[in-house]
Amino acid sequence: MKLRERGTDKVHVFTGERKQVPKPASAPAWLKGDTVWKANVSKVGIERL
């Protein structure tokens, strides 16, 4: 995933995945189902344009 920083020449680069995990006990009532998606994202670096 690449996100450009506004007003500069920088592009932030990330890698990531998502996993289905059991819903936490503190989940709100409107959250239906037994599992939720959990993100795991790491920053790789910064590129310059």
C-alpha positions in Angstrom: 0.0 0.0 0.0 1.3 3.4 -0.9 0.1 6.7 0.6 1.3 10.1 -0.7 1.9 12.8 1.8 0.1 16.0 0.9 2.3 19.0 0.1 5.5 17.1 -0.1 7.3 14.7 -2.5 7.1 11.7 -0.1 5.2 8.4 -0.6 4.9 6.2 2.5 5.1 2.5 1.7 3.3 -0.2 3.9 2.8 -3.9 3.7 0.0 -5.7 5.5 -2.5 -8.4 5.8 -5.8 -9.0 7.5 -6.9 -12.1 9.5 -10.2 -13.2 10.9 -10.0 -13.5 14.7 -12.7 -14.2 17.3 -14.8 -11.2 18.3 -13.6 -9.7 21.6 -15.8 -9.8 24.7 -15.8 -6.0 24.8 -17.3 -5.7 21.2 -20.4 -3.4 20.8 -23.8 -4.9 20.5 -24.2 -3.8 16.8 -21.2 -5.9 15.8 -22.8 -9.2 14.5 -21.1 -12.5 14.0 -18.5 -14.5 15.9 -15.4 -13.2 14.1 -13.9 -9.8 13.0 -11.2 -8.8 10.6 -7.9 -7.6 12.3 -5.3 -5.6 10.4 -1.6 -6.2 10.6 0.3 -3.4 8.9 4.0 -2.6 8.9 5.8 0.4 7.4 8.4 -0.5 4.8 9.9 2.9 4.1 9.5 6.2 2.3 9.9 6.8 -1.4 10.6 10.2 -2.9 9.0 11.4 -6.2 
